[in-house]
């Protein structure tokens, strides 16, 4: 784990001098890791929407999910571990809160983000008939703003 952490720091720190006039190192790490995970999540969403669910409803037996909602849930399952790893070991590595507490708080935010994402997807796609991908990109921007505030001041705060 430590070798992976050091490798990520080395890669990120190559580009830090370009951003140093604008951000402190922790904010830069947050933006780089969060941006990378966000792009990864959007790619997973696109792949799920177009190739797994093929823009067709998905019947799981007791409920039928629209393809964009099914894609959102699958994307969340895939990106949750990567987002926690990056925030815990790269961005907020100086936090001295117990790992279980960080995971619990991060998980609670993800649950909140799922409800927010679901509601906004239903509004943008279901009601406004916007395209799936642009809607998800806009929702992601909104959630990233709340994510930064939540992680900075709640999930990974210093005691």
KOLKOLGU-546179 format. One record per residue (C-alpha): residue in one letter; x, y, z. Coordinates in steps of 0.001 Angstrom, whole numbers, plus 524288, in hexadecimal, padded with zeros to 5 digits. Example, Ala and Ser with C-alpha at 12.3 -4.5 7.8 and 13.67 -1.06 7.14 Angstrom:
BEGIN
{aa:A, px:8300C, py:7EE6C, pz:81E78}
{aa:S, px:83566, py:7FBDC, pz:81BE4}
END
This chain:
BEGIN
{aa:X, px:80000, py:80000, pz:80000}
{aa:X, px:80AD8, py:80964, pz:80388}
{aa:X, px:811C5, py:80749, pz:7F677}
{aa:X, px:80552, py:80A61, pz:7EF0D}
{aa:X, px:80331, py:81674, pz:7F767}
{aa:X, px:8111D, py:81B25, pz:7F4F1}
{aa:X, px:80FCA, py:81885, pz:7E657}
{aa:X, px:80350, py:820A0, pz:7E598}
{aa:X, px:809C8, py:82BB1, pz:7ED28}
{aa:X, px:81586, py:82B73, pz:7E3F2}
{aa:X, px:80CE2, py:82C04, pz:7D7D6}
{aa:X, px:80465, py:836E6, pz:7DD55}
{aa:X, px:81009, py:83EB1, pz:7E228}
{aa:X, px:81608, py:83F10, pz:7D47E}
{aa:X, px:80B20, py:84841, pz:7D057}
{aa:X, px:80998, py:84FC2, pz:7DD1C}
{aa:X, px:81303, py:85AD4, pz:7D94A}
{aa:X, px:8096F, py:85EAE, pz:7CE89}
{aa:X, px:7FE94, py:8605A, pz:7D88A}
{aa:X, px:80670, py:86539, pz:7E433}
{aa:X, px:80328, py:87392, pz:7E1C0}
{aa:X, px:7F4AF, py:8703F, pz:7E2A9}
{aa:X, px:7F32F, py:8655B, pz:7ECBD}
{aa:X, px:7F9DC, py:86000, pz:7F8AC}
{aa:X, px:7FE6A, py:851F9, pz:7F717}
{aa:X, px:7F2D9, py:84BD7, pz:7FE34}
{aa:X, px:7E8E1, py:85324, pz:7F5EE}
{aa:X, px:7F07A, py:84F58, pz:7E9C4}
{aa:X, px:7F05F, py:84110, pz:7EE07}
{aa:X, px:7E1C8, py:84202, pz:7F07E}
{aa:X, px:7DF42, py:847BB, pz:7E312}
{aa:X, px:7E84C, py:83E1D, pz:7DC26}
{aa:X, px:7E33A, py:831FE, pz:7E32A}
{aa:X, px:7D529, py:8365E, pz:7E308}
{aa:X, px:7D627, py:83A76, pz:7D4DE}
{aa:X, px:7DC3E, py:82D8E, pz:7D111}
{aa:X, px:7D200, py:825C0, pz:7D867}
{aa:X, px:7C749, py:82E4F, pz:7D2B1}
{aa:X, px:7CBF8, py:82C19, pz:7C4C3}
{aa:X, px:7CD0F, py:81D94, pz:7C7D9}
{aa:X, px:7BF1B, py:81DBE, pz:7CD30}
{aa:X, px:7B9C2, py:824D4, pz:7C158}
{aa:X, px:7C087, py:81B0A, pz:7B863}
{aa:X, px:7BAB5, py:80FC9, pz:7C025}
{aa:X, px:7AD42, py:8164B, pz:7BF91}
{aa:X, px:7AE58, py:817EC, pz:7B0D2}
{aa:X, px:7B2D0, py:809E3, pz:7AF0A}
{aa:X, px:7A7E9, py:80495, pz:7B7B1}
{aa:X, px:79D7E, py:80CF2, pz:7B137}
{aa:X, px:7A184, py:80991, pz:7A34A}
{aa:X, px:7A72F, py:7FBE2, pz:7A400}
{aa:X, px:7A238, py:7F4E3, pz:7B01F}
{aa:X, px:7945A, py:7FA17, pz:7B11B}
{aa:X, px:79403, py:7FE58, pz:7A2CE}
{aa:X, px:78AC1, py:80983, pz:7A5EB}
{aa:X, px:78042, py:7FF96, pz:7A99A}
{aa:X, px:77910, py:7FDD5, pz:7B658}
{aa:X, px:77F25, py:7F3FF, pz:7BFA9}
{aa:X, px:775F5, py:7EAB7, pz:7C6D4}
{aa:X, px:77BB6, py:7E593, pz:7D390}
{aa:X, px:76F80, py:7DDFE, pz:7D735}
{aa:X, px:76904, py:7E6D9, pz:7E112}
{aa:X, px:76B88, py:7F3B9, pz:7DA27}
{aa:X, px:76E9F, py:7F88D, pz:7CC7F}
{aa:X, px:7799C, py:80271, pz:7CB9D}
{aa:X, px:77B63, py:80C04, pz:7C099}
{aa:X, px:78893, py:80A4B, pz:7B9ED}
{aa:X, px:78DF4, py:816FD, pz:7BF6F}
{aa:X, px:78A07, py:81368, pz:7CD5D}
{aa:X, px:78FA9, py:805AB, pz:7CBEA}
{aa:X, px:79C16, py:80BBF, pz:7C66F}
{aa:X, px:79CBC, py:8152B, pz:7D1E1}
{aa:X, px:79BC6, py:80A22, pz:7DBDF}
{aa:X, px:7A5ED, py:801AD, pz:7D51C}
{aa:X, px:7AF15, py:80D4A, pz:7D3A4}
{aa:X, px:7ADCD, py:81043, pz:7E225}
{aa:X, px:7B13D, py:80247, pz:7E5BE}
{aa:X, px:7BD7D, py:8031B, pz:7DD71}
{aa:X, px:7C214, py:810C2, pz:7E130}
{aa:X, px:7BF5B, py:8102C, pz:7EFCF}
{aa:X, px:7CBA8, py:80858, pz:7F31A}
{aa:X, px:7D46D, py:8109F, pz:7EA7B}
{aa:X, px:7CF10, py:81D51, pz:7EFDC}
{aa:X, px:7D0EC, py:818CD, pz:7FDEA}
{aa:X, px:7DEC6, py:8141F, pz:7FB51}
{aa:X, px:7E2B2, py:820D1, pz:7F4B4}
{aa:X, px:7DC7C, py:82996, pz:7FEE9}
{aa:X, px:7E1A8, py:821E4, pz:80A8E}
{aa:X, px:7EF80, py:81EF5, pz:80611}
{aa:X, px:7F28B, py:82A0D, pz:7FCB9}
{aa:X, px:7EA49, py:83621, pz:7FF4A}
{aa:X, px:7E799, py:835DB, pz:80DDC}
{aa:X, px:7F2DC, py:82CFF, pz:811ED}
{aa:X, px:7F5C2, py:8362C, pz:81D47}
{aa:X, px:7E877, py:83379, pz:82384}
{aa:X, px:7E9BD, py:82CA6, pz:83086}
{aa:X, px:7DBC8, py:827C7, pz:83139}
{aa:X, px:7DA4B, py:81914, pz:8322D}
{aa:X, px:7D929, py:81249, pz:824FA}
{aa:X, px:7CC19, py:80C30, pz:828B0}
{aa:X, px:7C6AA, py:8198E, pz:82BFD}
{aa:X, px:7CBAC, py:81F1D, pz:81F24}
{aa:X, px:7C5C3, py:813D0, pz:8178D}
{aa:X, px:7B8BE, py:81540, pz:81EA5}
{aa:X, px:7B845, py:823E4, pz:81BE9}
{aa:X, px:7BC87, py:82214, pz:80DCE}
{aa:X, px:7B239, py:81784, pz:80BF5}
{aa:X, px:7A7BD, py:82076, pz:811A3}
{aa:X, px:7AB81, py:82B25, pz:8081E}
{aa:X, px:7AAF5, py:8216A, pz:7FCE2}
{aa:X, px:79D32, py:81D75, pz:80113}
{aa:X, px:7996C, py:82BDA, pz:8013E}
{aa:X, px:79FBF, py:82D9A, pz:7F3D1}
{aa:X, px:79845, py:821D6, pz:7EE85}
{aa:X, px:78B4F, py:827DD, pz:7F295}
{aa:X, px:78F70, py:83512, pz:7ED42}
{aa:X, px:79422, py:82EE5, pz:7E08C}
{aa:X, px:787CC, py:826C1, pz:7DF3C}
{aa:X, px:77ECC, py:83245, pz:7E1AE}
{aa:X, px:785F6, py:83B1D, pz:7D84A}
{aa:X, px:786A5, py:8307D, pz:7CDD2}
{aa:X, px:77805, py:82E53, pz:7CEF7}
{aa:X, px:775F8, py:83D02, pz:7CDD7}
{aa:X, px:77F71, py:83FB7, pz:7C2BB}
{aa:X, px:77D35, py:8336D, pz:7BAA7}
{aa:X, px:76FC6, py:82EF1, pz:7BF21}
{aa:X, px:76901, py:83C21, pz:7BFA3}
{aa:X, px:77110, py:84559, pz:7B72D}
{aa:X, px:77487, py:83ABB, pz:7AD26}
{aa:X, px:782CB, py:83EB8, pz:7AD0F}
{aa:X, px:78CE2, py:83519, pz:7A7EB}
{aa:X, px:79280, py:82B8A, pz:7B1D1}
{aa:X, px:7A0E5, py:82F1E, pz:7B0D3}
{aa:X, px:79FFA, py:83E12, pz:7B16D}
{aa:X, px:7968C, py:83C97, pz:7BCD1}
{aa:X, px:7A015, py:833D2, pz:7C3F8}
{aa:X, px:7AB37, py:83D52, pz:7C183}
{aa:X, px:7A36B, py:848B5, pz:7C734}
{aa:X, px:79F4A, py:84084, pz:7D2E2}
{aa:X, px:7AD5A, py:83C64, pz:7D507}
{aa:X, px:7B1A1, py:84AA1, pz:7D59D}
{aa:X, px:7A732, py:84D7F, pz:7DFD5}
{aa:X, px:7AAD5, py:8419A, pz:7E7F1}
{aa:X, px:7B97C, py:84478, pz:7E72A}
{aa:X, px:7B719, py:851A8, pz:7ED8C}
{aa:X, px:7AFC2, py:84B4F, pz:7F8E7}
{aa:X, px:7B9BD, py:84057, pz:7F970}
{aa:X, px:7C524, py:84981, pz:7FB95}
{aa:X, px:7BE57, py:85096, pz:806A2}
{aa:X, px:7B9D3, py:843F9, pz:80D0C}
{aa:X, px:7C6DB, py:83D0C, pz:80C0D}
{aa:X, px:7CEDD, py:848D2, pz:8101F}
{aa:X, px:7C6D7, py:84C6C, pz:81BF6}
{aa:X, px:7C05F, py:83F99, pz:8200F}
{aa:X, px:7C57A, py:832A3, pz:81AD1}
{aa:X, px:7D416, py:83539, pz:81B21}
{aa:X, px:7D542, py:840D5, pz:82448}
{aa:X, px:7E025, py:841AC, pz:82E14}
{aa:X, px:7DC48, py:83FF0, pz:83C4A}
END
